[in-house]
Amino acid sequence: MATLKELSKREELLAGGHRLCAGCGASIVVRQILLAAGRNVVVSCATGCLEVSTSIYPYTSWRVPFIHSAFENSAATVCGVEAMYQSLKRRGKLPVDEEIKFIAFGGDGGTYDIGLQSLSGGLERGHDFLYVCYDNGAYMNTGIQRSSSTPLGADTTTSPVGKVIPGKQQYRKDLTDIVEAHHIPYLAQASPHNWKDLTHKVEKALSIKGPKFLNVIAPCHRGWRAGVNQTIELARLAVETCFWPLYEVEDGKLTINYKPREKKPIIEWIKLQGRFSHLLKPENEHILRRLQEGIDAKWESLLRREGEK
Amino acid sequence: MGKPVAMTGNIAVANAMRQINPDVCAAYPITPSTEVMQQFASFVADGKVDTELVTAESEHSAMSACIGAAAAGGRVMTATSANGLALMWEMLYIASGNRLPIVMTVVNRALSAPINIHGDHSDGMGARDSGWIQIYSENAQEAYDNLIQAVVIGQHRDVRLPVMVGMDGFIISHSIENLELLSDQEVKDFIGEYLPLYPLLNIKQPVTYGPLDLQDYYSEHKRQQAEAMKLAKPVILKVAQDFAALSGRKYGFFETYRLDDAEMAILTLGSSAGTARFVIDRAREQGVKVGLIKLRVFRPFPMKELQAALGHLKALAVMDRCDSFGAAGGPVFSEVRSALYDLSPHPAVVNYIYGLGGRDLGIAHIEQVIRDLQEIRQTGCIRELLTYLTVRE
């Protein structure tokens, strides 16, 4: 596993000058992942902020081979690339000593929702690739519309806080659980505030053959309505409140990678974000309570599962 | 001289794929093209090809995987029909826009609703503006021959476009016909080695596929795509010429039959040509000067060549196995008629929409078309510009 010193000496594979917002969580996530992955990777990316901001013709930020084809098919596209790799390797048309890894990126829109089928297909067929969802909890690229990853109660442009309905009415989908049901060799949740955990997970994932999945929280200060300089703090608090538990499942064995000494109440995370400001009003206390209940239930179930033998 | 065999269109095409031995195939089953990939999966399972087969979970993912695979740098093929092609629609444009020479068999079938599994051209015609070269086949032999030629056309440096080869669902795909296969070695030599351009798998030279292309460049890229389509025309003819030298079977943008001295003609696309030839022969015996033109290449559309071939006619009936609801007529009609507009005088052109959802086109129907053409020739008047044939009204 690479140390911070080693990582810091590696070449940045996502060049600066891209047009992602200052303080964008996605670019921090991608840079950490590529530092851990190294040069011998081919990247596919779903349509979204990451894609439109890093590859504006005639420029590209990608110092590794990169393909974007559409929104719902980052997984299927990378599966095609990987299939060609397997075929050409078998036919002796690629250098024998050159091993290439495959990483697909997608936001929560491209992964939880429109790309779920393509992801599921790729996982089930057993392609050798790592899928990374950078989860910012809404369709940020099209202007902060709700996704199935949007937390309960959040104010988005399609789940607005109105006179009658106070924000998103549903719990978020547990994609990591859905992925786990595919019984792939490795999957994990990670956060950019804990670079060590994230980069180690990438290194571990890429050392394993077959489909792997990483769900990485990627705060979006525009959509979350927080400060540009709060990205890492928001990621940290998401973990400290157990909204975003850091855990991994390797060959079916679940390990919680970080347990807060004192689990913070969700309000600590909520109060920094404008998208939840209405939840601080007394009349919406029940939503906050429901949100806390959902988080508690998931955390308890993870603790229980980790203890199981 | 090839080996004579009896097989269905689907199996013929699967055998072409076996001989082509593509690097990657990604597909999803749909009637009536299912058998192509089913047979091909057997070839994979029996080790008769080295292909990596991706059994995708949908046609959208199948075409997405084809795009990824082709960009990675190798030969890629697939097959589909009807709703499967419709589900790929978004990705068809992305395949051609990225200039990826994927080759796809489209076993033409009617689009839903109502759901219908039989042969018509509404799927292929719906994709006519997607930037794919489109070649249509009359029978299993042509489907086989066209698929092999499609590989060479698409991969040509001047072209670099995806190619779809159509054959009518069930009528061709499921009917057993006599045909000749080339030897495996002949096909291998004919298609040559695939030379990838800017492959993703060359990690020493990283490239970016599918960038965001805004007002400052998008138009130029689309213009280049249009140019590639134009440049495909001489390539299609050259490949046909080479193929004729190999097989003895001649192909062009279209095929004509008893057309040179004809005053009237029927234009078809796909499997109906056989019936039309039969009826035309009978009419000729009666002294009716009617001929046939069978369009093979719909994209790029051979406008100038059609002008030269059809200019001498008095009346032309264009047969469309597809409607274009609310348009002047079927898609083939609209384009053929537009092609002839510049000629002075130009033939009277009428349209027949027929055979939707696989309904049979019989001898009597074509006889009716010829009677109509005779009336137009004699009176100089068109009574019905668009007639729905083979339908209860």
Chai-1 contact restraints between the chains, C-beta under 6 A:
chainA,res_idxA,chainB,res_idxB,connection_type,confidence,min_distance_angstrom,max_distance_angstrom,comment,restraint_id
A,N40,B,I203,contact,1.0,0.0,6.0,A-B,restraint_1
A,V42,B,L200,contact,1.0,0.0,6.0,A-B,restraint_2
A,V52,B,L212,contact,1.0,0.0,6.0,A-B,restraint_3
A,S55,B,T208,contact,1.0,0.0,6.0,A-B,restraint_4
A,S55,B,P211,contact,1.0,0.0,6.0,A-B,restraint_5
A,S55,B,L212,contact,1.0,0.0,6.0,A-B,restraint_6
A,I56,B,L212,contact,1.0,0.0,6.0,A-B,restraint_7
A,Y57,B,P211,contact,1.0,0.0,6.0,A-B,restraint_8
A,Y57,B,D213,contact,1.0,0.0,6.0,A-B,restraint_9
A,Y57,B,Y217,contact,1.0,0.0,6.0,A-B,restraint_10
A,T60,B,T208,contact,1.0,0.0,6.0,A-B,restraint_11
A,W62,B,T208,contact,1.0,0.0,6.0,A-B,restraint_12
A,R63,B,P206,contact,1.0,0.0,6.0,A-B,restraint_13
A,V64,B,P206,contact,1.0,0.0,6.0,A-B,restraint_14
A,P65,B,L200,contact,1.0,0.0,6.0,A-B,restraint_15
A,P65,B,P206,contact,1.0,0.0,6.0,A-B,restraint_16
A,P65,B,V207,contact,1.0,0.0,6.0,A-B,restraint_17
A,F66,B,T208,contact,1.0,0.0,6.0,A-B,restraint_18
A,I67,B,A71,contact,1.0,0.0,6.0,A-B,restraint_19
A,I67,B,L200,contact,1.0,0.0,6.0,A-B,restraint_20
A,I67,B,Y209,contact,1.0,0.0,6.0,A-B,restraint_21
A,I67,B,G210,contact,1.0,0.0,6.0,A-B,restraint_22
A,H68,B,G210,contact,1.0,0.0,6.0,A-B,restraint_23
A,S69,B,S64,contact,1.0,0.0,6.0,A-B,restraint_24
A,S69,B,I67,contact,1.0,0.0,6.0,A-B,restraint_25
A,S69,B,I94,contact,1.0,0.0,6.0,A-B,restraint_26
A,S69,B,G210,contact,1.0,0.0,6.0,A-B,restraint_27
A,A70,B,E90,contact,1.0,0.0,6.0,A-B,restraint_28
A,N73,B,S64,contact,1.0,0.0,6.0,A-B,restraint_29
A,A76,B,S61,contact,1.0,0.0,6.0,A-B,restraint_30
A,A76,B,S64,contact,1.0,0.0,6.0,A-B,restraint_31
A,A76,B,A65,contact,1.0,0.0,6.0,A-B,restraint_32
A,T77,B,S64,contact,1.0,0.0,6.0,A-B,restraint_33
A,T77,B,G68,contact,1.0,0.0,6.0,A-B,restraint_34
A,C79,B,A65,contact,1.0,0.0,6.0,A-B,restraint_35
A,G80,B,A65,contact,1.0,0.0,6.0,A-B,restraint_36
A,G80,B,G68,contact,1.0,0.0,6.0,A-B,restraint_37
A,G80,B,A69,contact,1.0,0.0,6.0,A-B,restraint_38
A,V81,B,G68,contact,1.0,0.0,6.0,A-B,restraint_39
A,V81,B,A72,contact,1.0,0.0,6.0,A-B,restraint_40
A,V81,B,L200,contact,1.0,0.0,6.0,A-B,restraint_41
A,A83,B,V24,contact,1.0,0.0,6.0,A-B,restraint_42
A,A83,B,E52,contact,1.0,0.0,6.0,A-B,restraint_43
A,A83,B,V54,contact,1.0,0.0,6.0,A-B,restraint_44
A,A83,B,A69,contact,1.0,0.0,6.0,A-B,restraint_45
A,M84,B,D23,contact,1.0,0.0,6.0,A-B,restraint_46
A,M84,B,V24,contact,1.0,0.0,6.0,A-B,restraint_47
A,M84,B,A69,contact,1.0,0.0,6.0,A-B,restraint_48
A,M84,B,A72,contact,1.0,0.0,6.0,A-B,restraint_49
A,M84,B,G74,contact,1.0,0.0,6.0,A-B,restraint_50
A,Y85,B,L201,contact,1.0,0.0,6.0,A-B,restraint_51
A,Q86,B,E52,contact,1.0,0.0,6.0,A-B,restraint_52
A,S87,B,D23,contact,1.0,0.0,6.0,A-B,restraint_53
A,S87,B,V24,contact,1.0,0.0,6.0,A-B,restraint_54
A,S87,B,E52,contact,1.0,0.0,6.0,A-B,restraint_55
A,L88,B,G74,contact,1.0,0.0,6.0,A-B,restraint_56
A,R91,B,D50,contact,1.0,0.0,6.0,A-B,restraint_57
A,S118,B,S61,contact,1.0,0.0,6.0,A-B,restraint_58
A,G121,B,E57,contact,1.0,0.0,6.0,A-B,restraint_59
A,G121,B,S61,contact,1.0,0.0,6.0,A-B,restraint_60
